[in-house]
Amino acid sequence: MGLLALALLGPLILLYILKVKRERRRVASTWLWAAAQRDLMARAPFRKLIAQLPLIVQALALMLLALALSRPASRGREFTGDHVALVIDVSASMSAMSTSPIGEPTTRIALARQVARDLVSSLAPGSDVMLLEAARDARVIAPLDRDLVRVKASLDRVMARDVEGDLGAAVALAVDRLRQLGGSRRVVVLTDGNLAHPASLTAAALPIEVITVGSPVENAGIVRVDVRSGTAAGTGREEVQGFLLVENFGQHPRDVYVTMRQENASDVLASRRVLVQPGERLPVVLTFQATPGDYRRGLIFELSPRDAMPVDDVAYSRVPAGDKLPIYLASATGRSAWLERALATDPMSSVTVGTLETLASAGLDLDTFVVIDGACPPNPPGGDLLIVDPPPGKCFGTVVGHTLERPMFTSWEAADPRMRFLSLDGVHLGKARALKPEGPTQELVRTQEGVVVTDISTGSRTGTLLGFDVGDSDWPLKASFVLFMRNLMEQARTHRAQGVTGPTRAGEPMRVALPTTAEGLEVLDPEGKPLEASLRTGLAVVAETPRVGLYRVSWRGPQAGSVVIPVNLTSAAESDLTPRPLETKGDVAVAPAGALPEGHKEWSWVLALLALGFVVFDVWYFTRSPRRRPA
């Protein structure tokens, strides 16, 4: 109905083309009034329309007023709230391929960014918004801010990470930030709904709005990887064995090639073609014969062809350093026959006998099991450590004290892996030294007179201290002594199989055991970019590993070196992209991005304000003082 006001343009134009009825007056000459004389001589009541500034201004004001009365509005998402928290899921599943609303290929994280931009653009004036990332840990990427340009710039930097996500921590952080504010508060979660922790949305204290993005896709991925050194059946030769679990989360069988190659190499070491049925977890074993030059190099396992989520089609590991555990026995008093004999009973170990003088220059690997008899050097090289019968003084935090004559065993920590399956009943000691560890949790074996075996482990190695010479007892004649030494070697072998660090999953802190003399630490991510890391008493810690791949750790010092650390996703929860309902509790609303309610924004007030501006200009134009010409 408001557009009917445009009919007023006709009378307005008519006023400008009608002739003016002039009053007759006697003048001295008609030379200055030629135009008026021509109008009087013309018989038509109208004159030629001439474009004049007042006509244009008045016509524009009239048209704007007519449009304002018609109440024009633009359609968009209806989004109100004084304080808004946008929680964006950036877990690995958000990197999966999807389809945009116009049918173009894109990713789920790109869809989430676009929805977030639309929501920010439709915020009411005066509202502030906060952005949070939900990865393995929650992180605020933009605090509460009314500057929407700055908020959108932060949105452009949001990328999916190769981690298993936890929405619960990010939602709890958002609720905690908004709880203390007044006014209308809203928490909006953007996710694909494939949550590793399904109960993430069941404990919110504020109403939660969940917007799901992404279309259903089928996926298969590597959900577990393990590499060990073994013996080839039939030939008896040493070989590297890679064990993988490939799972198909789709509704159709997947025919894939599983390949293994070394880092920075294109040649395939081993491959298999497998058919994985829907819902099946298929074990795959790949082997190759390694040379000493291959030890500790990175290994890459791949599925081809790739699917909708490439990050779980690849897994990383490292070539183990041979199948035999290296052991170095150093004695300060000559050969230690009992220790040497017990160590040699393990066919999967390689024992080297030396002295304290040759220990430092032996060039031991970080995973060498070191046994020292009769001394306690401050920084011995190698990995796991056993010190036997040290002299009085301090030894790795334990104080070695006075001599105990014929002490009798009373108790031992059977739950400790070093003491499992053995008993010290019937074992007799001739003499031992009293040990005083830093804390009671380090006591491993006790006698009536005091502690004789303690744990001297550090952040970079596992250590055990025997406060007596095994030759001064009948323990070597007992089966428990062989079990004790075998437990120590098995523990060292486990640490060696894991490398200088345990298995690391993307998003988790990475802890790397280094020599205590290490300095000048440098950590590079899979793209070769340096990462921040801390180094303390031989333990390097990287706070976060956001990407899968091979990380490189290098250090300087007397035992300088470098090591490759594999980091993997291996999460069935993130690889499962099949649609599933969200577990909700309380005031939680879930809707797909395409089903959000559409709102409208009226622009009548803007048009009316412009029309008023033209009217004010027209009044000023007619009432302005004429400019005087210079004489």
N, C-alpha and C positions, 0 to 999 in steps of 0.2 A: 504493500500500500504506500510505503514511503516514496517509491519511485514515481508516483503520480505527481509529486511536487515538481517534477521536471517540466510539467506542462506550464509552469510559471515562466519558463524561458520565452514563450511566445509573447505575452504582454510586455516583458522586459525589452525584447528586441523591437516590438511595436513602438514603444516610447521613443526609441532612438531613430526611427525612420519617419515618424509623423512630422509634418511641417509645423513650425512654431507660428502661432497666430500673433502677428506683429501689430503694434499700435502705430497709427499715423502721426507723424511729427514733421514740422517744417524745419529743414536744414539748409545751410548755405550752399551745399554741393552734395551730389549723390556719388561722387567719385570714391569715397571710402565705404560706400554701402552697396557696391555692385552685386555682391552675393545675395544680399537681402532683396535687391531689386529683381534679380532673376527668379527668386522664390515667389515673389508677388506676381510675376508675369506668368509662371507655370500654373496650369490648371489642375494637375494631379495633386492629391492631398499628401502624397508620400515623397520622401526624398531618398537619395542613394545612401545605403548603409555603409558607414565608414567605421573601420575598426578603431575603437578608442580604448584607452587604458581603463577608464571606469566601467565600460561595458564588459570588458574581459574579466575584470576583478569581480564584478557583480554576478556574472554568469558562473564563474568558478565557485563562488560562495553558495549560489543557489544549487548547483549540482552536488557539491559536498554535503549540503544540508539534506538534500533528497536521499543521498546514499546513506547518511547517518540515520535518517528516519526508517530506512529499510532494514536496519540492524544486521549489517554484514558480519560474518564470523568465519574463522579458519578452523578446520578440523585438526585434531591431534590428540595425544594421550593426556588424559586428565590426571594431573599429578600435583597434589597440594601437600603442604606440611611446613611447619616452621623450621624443623630440624630433621634432616633426612640422612640416613646412613645407607650407602650402597655397598653391599658385600659381593664381590665378584669371585667366583670359583676359578682358580688358575691351576687346578690340578692337571695331571697328564691327559685325562680323558677330554679336556677342553681343547686339546690340540687336534682332535679328530676332525676329518673332513665332514662338511655338511653342505646344505644348499641354501642359498639366500632366498628371500621372498620373491625375487624376480627370476629365480631358477639358475643363477650363476653359482659355480663351485666356490666355496669359502670354508672357513673353519668355525668351530663353535665359539672360540674365544673372540673371533671377529664379530660374530653375531651378538655376543654379549656386550662388546664395546659399543656397537651401534645402538642397541637398546638402551644402554646406559647414557649415551649421548642424547638420545631422544628424551629420556626422562629428565635429564639435567636441563635441556632446552625448554621443557614445559613447566619448569618450576615457577611458582608464583613469585612476583617481586618481593624481595626482603627475606626469602628463604635461604638457608645455608645448607650445604651438603658436604658429607664426608665420604671418602673412598677407602675401602679396605680390600686387601687381597687375602684370599683363603687358600693357602698352600698347605704344606705340612704344619707350618705355624702361621698365625695371624700377623698381618703387618698393615699399618696405616700408611697409605701412599699419598693421601691428601687430607689434612685436618679440616674441620668445619670451616667452610669458606663461602662467602657470597659472590666472589669473583668467578663467574661461570666460565670465563675464558681460561683462567688458570686451572680450574677443575677439569675442563676438557683436555687441556694439555697433559695433565696427569693421566687421564684416561688413555691417551694415545700411547703411553709407555707401558700399559698393562699387557703382558704376554703370558701365555701358558708355560708352565714349568713341567719338568719331567719328574714330578713327585706325586706321591700319594697324598691326596688332600684331606683336610679336616675342617669342614664348615663350622662345626660346633665352636671351635676356639674363636673364629672370626666373628660369629654371631654374638657370642658372649662378650667380646671386646666392644662391639658396636653398641650393645645394650648398656654396657657399663658406662660408655661415654655419653649416651643420650639420657640415661636415667636421672642425672643430676640437673638436666635442663628443663625449663618450663615450656609451655606451649604445646603445639601438636608435634608429636614425634613419630617417625616412620622408619622402619628397618626393611629394606628391600634386598633380596638375595637373588643374584643372577647365576644360574647353574644349569648344567645339562641333566641333572638328576641322577647321574651315575656316581653315587657317593660311596667312598671306601668305608665310611662309618655311617651306616643308615640311621642311627639314632641322633644325628647331629642337630636335628630340628625339633627335638622333643623336650627341651628344657629352657625355652626362652621366656624371659620375664616381661617382654613387650610384644605387641602384635607383630607378626612377621608376614611379609608378602614375598612369596617365592615365584620368580618368573623363570620358566624353563626355556632353553634354547637348544637348537640342534634337531636334526632329523634322525630317525633310527638307521643304523648302519651295522653291517656284519664285520666281525673282526676276529683275527687269530693272532696270538702273540706268544713270546717266550716268557714263561712265568717262573722258571727256575733254571739256574746254570751252576755247574760245579765242574772244576777241572782238577784232575789228580794225575799223579805219576804212577804207572802200573807196569805190569809185565804182559807182553803179548802172548796169547794162547798159542801153543804149538812151537813157537820159536824161542820163547823165554827171553826175548829182548825187551829192553825198557822202551815204553811208549807213553805218550801223553794221551790221556783219555778225557774227552769232554762229554759231560752228561747234561742233557737239556730236557725240559718238559715243555712241549708245545701244546697249547690248548686252543680249541676252536669254539668261540662263543657265538657263532652264527647259526643259522638254520639250514645251511647247505654244506656239503663236504668241501674241504679245501685241499687242493693239490699244490704242495709247495716244495721248494728245494731248500734244504738246510745246509749251509756252507760254513766252513771254518777257514780263517786266514789270519796271518799275522798283521800287526799294525804296519802301516806304510808299505804294504805289499799287495799286489793285485793277484798273485798266484794263489789258487785255492789249495789248502792243505788237505781237506777232506770234504765230501759232500754226500748228501742222501736226498732222494726224492721220496716223499711220504704223502699219504692220503690221510687227512685228519677228519674224522667223522664229526658231525655236530655234537657239541657238548663233550667231546673226548679229550682226555689228557694223554698225549702220546709221548712216551720216553724215546729220546733219540741219542745215540752214542756215536761220536766221531773221534777217530784216533789218528795219530801220526807219530812217527819216530823223530824225536828231537835230538839235536846235537848240543854240546855245551854252549855253543854260541847263541842258541835259542832261549836259554834259561832266562827267566824273568822278563821276557818280552811280552808285549800285550797281544792278546788274542781277541778276534772279533768274530762273533757268530751272527749270521744273518738269515732271515727268511725272505724268499723271493718267489713270486712277485710281491711287492709291498701292497698294503691294503690301506684302509681309511685312517689308521693310526700308526704312522711309521715308527714312533718312538719305542714300541714294544716289539718291533720286528727285528731288533738288534740287541745283542747282549755282549758284555765284555768280560774278559778274564785275563789271566796271566799264565805263562808257561811255568810250571813248577820246576824248581832247581834240582832235578834228579829224584830218584826214588829212595836213595839211602841218606839217612840222617848223618851229617858230619859231626863228629865229636872230637874235641881237643882236650886231652888230659895233661895238665901241667902240675908237676910236683916240685916242692921246695926241698925235699929230703931224699930224692932219688926216686926209683920206680915204685909205684903203688900197685903191688901185684893183685891185691883183692879187688880194687876198683877197676883195674884194667881187665881182669878176668870177667867181672860182672858186666862191664860194658860190651865186651866182645861176644857175649852170649846172644846178642840180638843180631840176626843175620842181615837185617835191613839197616845197619849202621856201619859207618866207616870211622874207625878210631885212629887218631893220630896222637902219639905220645911225645911230649916235649918238656921244656923247663920254663920257669918263670921268665927267664931272659929271652927265650924265643917266642913267648906268648904274644908280646906286643908287636913283633915283626913278622908274625906268621901270616898276616893278610887274611884273617878269618872273615867269612861271610856273616851277615847280620843274623842268620838263623842257625849258626853253629852252637851246639850244646857244649858249654865250657865247664870242665870239672877241674877244680884247683885244690890241691892237697897240701896242707901245712902253711898256708899263707892267705892273705886277704888284700890283694891289690885294689886300689881305689876305683879304677875305671877299666876293668878288663874288657877286651873286645868280645864280639860274638853276641849270641842270644841268651837263651835260658842258662842259668848259672847254678852250680852246686859247689859249695865251699866246705871242705872237710878239715877239721882240727886246726882252726886258725890260732895264731898266737894271741895272748892277752891284749886287749885294747878294743877299739870300736871298729865294727865291721858292718857296713851298710846299715847303720842305725842301731844295731844290737851290740851291747857291751859284753865282751868276752872276759869273764872274771876268773876267780880262783878255781883250783882243782878240787873235784869231788872224787872221793875214794869209794869205789864199788857202789855206785848209785844203783837203785832198783827202779825199773820202770813201773809207773803207776797208772798213767793214762796217756792217750793220744787222740788226735782229731781224726776219727775214722771217716768223717764226712768230707775231708779234704781229698781232692783227687790224687794227691801224692801218697796218701795213706790207705787207699781203698784196697780191699781184699787181703789185708795183711794183719798179723797179730804179733805183738812183741812179748807175749807171754813166753817165759823160759829163756829169754835172752839175757845174758849177763855181761855187764860192763866192768872192765878193770878200773878205769878212771875216765873222767870227763871234766870239761870245764863248764862252770855255771854260766848260763846265758841270760841276759836281761834285755828283752826286746823293748821297743818303744811303746807297745801296747799289748794287752792280754790277748787280743785277737790274733797276734802273730805267733803265739805259742802252739807248736805242733806236737811235741813229745815232752812229757813231764816225768820226773823221778821224785822220790821222797825228798831229796835234797834240793831240787830246783829244776829248771827247764834246761834241756840239752839239745833240742832241735827247734829252730825257729824259721819263720818265713821272712825273707829279706827281699821280697819283690819290690820293684820300683815301677814307675809308670811305663817304662820301656821294656822291661823284661821280668820274667818270673825267676826268683832266686830262693834257694834253700841252704840253710846253714846247719851242719852237723858239728856239735861241740866236742867231738871225740874222734880218735883214730879208730877206724873199724878194725884194725889189726889188734887193738887192745880189748877186743871182745870176741865172743863166739857168734856174733851176728852173721858173718860171712858163711858160717856153716849151716845157717838156717835158710829155709825157703823164703822167709819174709824179706831177707836182704835182696834177693834176686827180684822179688815183686816190687820192692821199693825202687830199685834202680830202673826196672822196666816201666814203672809208673812215671818216673821222671822223664825217661826217653819218649814215652808215648805222648806226654804233655808237650815236650819240645817238638815232637813230630807234628802234632796238631797245630802248634803255633807256626811251624814252618810251612805247613800246607796252606794256612791262611795268609801267609806272608808276614810282612811287618805290621800288618793291620788286619783286623777281622773283616768279614764281608760288609761292604758299605752300600747302602741303598740311597738313591738320590733324595736329597732333602735333609738327610741326617748328617750330624757332625762326623767328620772324618778324623780318626785318631791314628797317628802313625808313630810307631816306636822307632827311635833313632838312637845312635850311640850317645852316651851322656856327654861326650866331647863335641857334639855337633854344634855348629854355629852357621850364621849366614844362610838361614833357611829361605828357600824359594819354592813356591807352589804355583803350578800353571794348570789352568782348566783345560778341557778337551780342545778349545779353540786357541790355546796358547796364551791366554790372558792371565796375568798374575792375580793371585788371590791373597787376601789377608790371612795370616796364620800366626799362631803363637807357639813358642818353643820354650819348654821348661823341663829341665832334668831329663832330657832325652825323649820327651813326648811332644810331638807336634800335633796341634789341633786346628782343623779348619772348621769354622763355625757352621758353614752351610755348603752343600754341594747341589746346586739347583739343576744341573744338567747331567745326563748320563754320558758315559765315555771314559776315556783313560786320562787320569790326572797324573802329573809328574811332580815328584817331590825330590829336590836336590839340596845338598848341604855341604858346607866346608868343615874343615877341621882335620885332626890326625887320621880319622877314619872317614874321610870325605867320600861321598857317593851319591847315587840317585836311585829312585825306585818308581815303578809304574803302579798306580792304584786304580783298579777297575771299580766303576760305580754304575749300578744298574737300577732299573725300575722294578722289574720282576714282581708285579702286583696284579693278581688276578682280578681284584676288585676294580682297579682302574682300567684294565683291558676289557672288561665286560661292558660293552656298549649297548646291550639289549635294553629296551625300555622297561622300567620297573617303577612301581608306585613308591612315593616317598613316605617314610615313616614320620608322621606329624602328631603333635599332641598340643592341646591348648589352642590359642588364637593364631593359627597358621593357615594362610590362604595360598593355594598353589594354582597357577594358571600358566599356560604356554604364552610365549611372547606374542603370537598372532591373535590371541583371544583377549588381550587387554582392552578394557572399555575405552571407547573413543569419546573425547570431550570436545567442546568448542570454545573458542575465545572470541568474544565480540570486539569489534573495532569501531563501534558507533561513537564512542567518546573521542577517539582520535580524529575521526572525520569532522565531528562537530567542533572540535577545537580548531582545526584548520579553517573551517568555514567562518568561525568567529574572527580568526586572524585576518581573513580577507575583508570582512566587514569593517574591522577597525582600520585597516589600511585605506579602504574607500572613504571613510569619514575623514581620515587625516588628509587624504588627497584633495578633497573639496574644501576643507577648512584651513588649508595651509596658507601662510602669508606669501604673496607673490614676490618673486626675487626682483629686486630693484636693479635696473641696468645702470651701469656707470655713465655719468654725464659726458 
